């Protein structure tokens, strides 16, 4: 099938020598005679120093010879990570599945239940391993796709089948041991449902994963490297019996997990079991220090993001210089607002001086939490804010010179199939938001990016 080349990095191996004739829009079919199924194959078969690239252009095959050093990237990006465009679909029927809780009349890609081990390797998405074929296992063995990210939820086979809504779900512990035998590192997550897989069931699950990790280490294979504990995520469209965790229940979960964390640090030299940030925020407790997150193995799963945010601010604030600043509004979800509030207040004290001439009010950067109307107030994370919710919350307010939004609201560099990069869940772009709010809109994914935006705005 091959993949359509989207861009060629200047100075890369694919842009030099006899390969210089490659163009965006060419379809790369094979490398050194190996047909290509996805970007993983390009990485695997493109690791040699001499590469024969078979390309289709205008319906005709063409060959390009590439010579590259091992430290020089091939330099090709593609319109889709998986060349067949489709994604492996999920066989499960979880009551807490977020796709089943989606709002109506959204873009089609938001209703796709994906469970594709290739994306687990490429982008760290979690999969259940319930749809693997022997051909998939053979590829895992050949290419050693490591690490993988696996949703376990429970190690008891019957309880896991109940959670997944799939009677034929294989024993996940057996699958994890098989991956360990292949030398594949695995990061796992347990999504907790109140009264279903918490309490004694969680204790059994963590014990099972710890023993699996120990057995793998004894065989000198890659172990189960980490376990994240994540609370169920719900929207107002949920029609099942699940309920979110209360602050009291969240504190109980943290109390239960802490003993395992201490024991793991003593025995393994790492924490191993990591509650996601949401538990601490809902429980009203401080997140652990950075050394208890080790190398932050599951930060993209919401584990340690708050700690990184707080530590980033401690590092950045020492270099702030007092100067007149333009006024701006920082919007966010309601969950992170109590963490960002003190940071914004301290930023205004350290960097501010008086508001710019002609300004009104006493702030330079104002924090504006936005309630999620699309998915309901029960959905509190910034990454699930819709553009319309931001517009409705901010319209008519004194916004200053620009609005700063979290990058997590927008699709990434590859977009979302039917949505281009930089698009919100409800298909609004930065330009759309700017037009509707009547001020410039910027986005930032870290405090460093946010300060860069603020600094550039102050120079205009």
Buried (B, 14 or more C-beta within 10 A) or exposed (E): EBBBBBEBEEEBBBBBEEBEEBEEEBBBBBBEEBEBBBBBBBBBBBEEEEBBBBBBEEEEEBEBEBBBEEEBEBBBBBBBBBBEEEBBEBBBEBBBBBEBBBBEEBBEBBEBBBBBBBBBBBEBBBBBBBBBEEEBBEBBBEBBBBBBBBBBBBBBBEBBBBBBEBEEBBEBBEBBBBBBEBBBBBBBBBBBBBEBBBBEBBBBBBEBBBEBBEBBBEEEBBBBBBBBBBBBBBBBBBEBEBBBBEEEBBBBBBEBBEEBBEBBBEEBEBBBBBBBBBBBBBBEBEBBEEEBBBEBBBBEBBBBBBBBBBBBBEEBBEEBEEEBBBBBBBBBBBBBBEBBEEBBEEBBEBBBEEBBEEBEEEBBBBBBBBBBBBBBEEBBBBEBBBBBBBBBBBEEEEBBBBBBBBBBBBBEEBBBBEBEEBBBBBBBBBEBBBEBBEBBBBBBEBBEBBBEBBEEBBEE
